């Protein structure tokens, strides 16, 4: 008996800028979340304003962490994470929460 490879299913987000994207399983997006899911999909489809870490950047950080003898636990890789760590640890809680909502929350 031959087992076929399942074809990816697709979900449609029903909002004015509806789009389809491949999924591993059926997905039902409740109406109250459709707009936000559409915004997140558009975000990841857009060109980002910062350069993300490359595989080589990550490999360099991994090698550095393996060779490190200080007991350090966190390794920040990528400009986007430098900004996130700055906002998290060097600003007030209110500033961090506001930045997080502006960066990752639904459009208001």
Secondary structure, DSSP 8 states (H G I E B T S, - for coil): --------EEEE--STT--EEEESS-----HHHHHHHHHHHHHHHS--SS----HHHHHHHHHHHHH--S-------SHHHHHHHHHHHHS-HHHHHHHHHHHHS---
